[in-house]
Amino acid sequence: MQLRCASMARLGTIVFAYDMLGHGDSTQVTHSIPIAALLQTWNSKCVLDYLLSRSDVDPTRIGITGASGGGTQTFLLTAIDERITASAPVVQVSAHFFGGCGCESGMPIHKSDHHQTSNVEFAALAAPRPQLIVSDGADWTRNTPNIEFPYIQKVYALYDAEPNIENAHFPTEAHDYGYSKRCAVYNFFAHHFKLNWKSIPYTPDGGYDESFVTILPPEELRVFNDEYPRPENALIGDDAVMEALNFQMPSS
């Protein structure tokens, strides 16, 4: 995460990284809260609202990327918010796997009495905006070049926007946001946002050299600590947050 954020900043972007529910500083609720998918996506939308409130943010160049559950948030926020101008969901766009967690497939967003869909159709809702789908050979995205990507290409073709959809597939790699996947995403955003890709040093083989990044310990990345504690009036616990939002906890 730190390598990716620092490198994107070096390219000339303003980077905002935020925690998944129940992790890091986002511990007012647990990750298993029944409205995890809704609440996490609402958090993403609030992050976007904040960024666009800043005078130093260009509203015509708003990108989003993440892997796994972050990939889910990438294509969900892009689907519902046209302010996202380019997106790069990593190792998550699959026709048969929805994430296996309430933060990705709850509420339900994929199937109800009135509809049935998949993450492929969610990702296709980005059309005609630029999108890079990153996949690998060791998880549910192993078939992306042959199944998911051709479908999304056809959706983009309806907008005459085929050049805006890309797939970077790494058949010998696994479920992560590793170096080669990061390089593909750097190239994607540098191209579409007209960033200075030469601002990151090169490796001898022509890749990106991320060794300039100083990795900070977790305690330095915390928002809340002894000096800046969480506000005393913060809602704590799934029940308290659900009640404040007028949701009912399901009976056991």
Secondary structure, DSSP 8 states (H G I E B T S, - for coil): -HHHHHHHHHHT--------TTSTT--SS-TT-TTHHHHHHHHHHHHHHHHHHSTTS-TT--EEEEETHHHHHHHHHHHH-TT--EEEEES---SS---SSHHHH-TTSSB-SS-B--HHHHHHTTTTS-EEEEEESSSTTTTTTTTHHHHHHHHHHTTT-GGGEEEEEETT--SS--HHHHHHHHHHHHHHTT--GGGS-B-TTSSB--TT-----HHHH-SS-SSS---TT---SHHHHHHHTT------
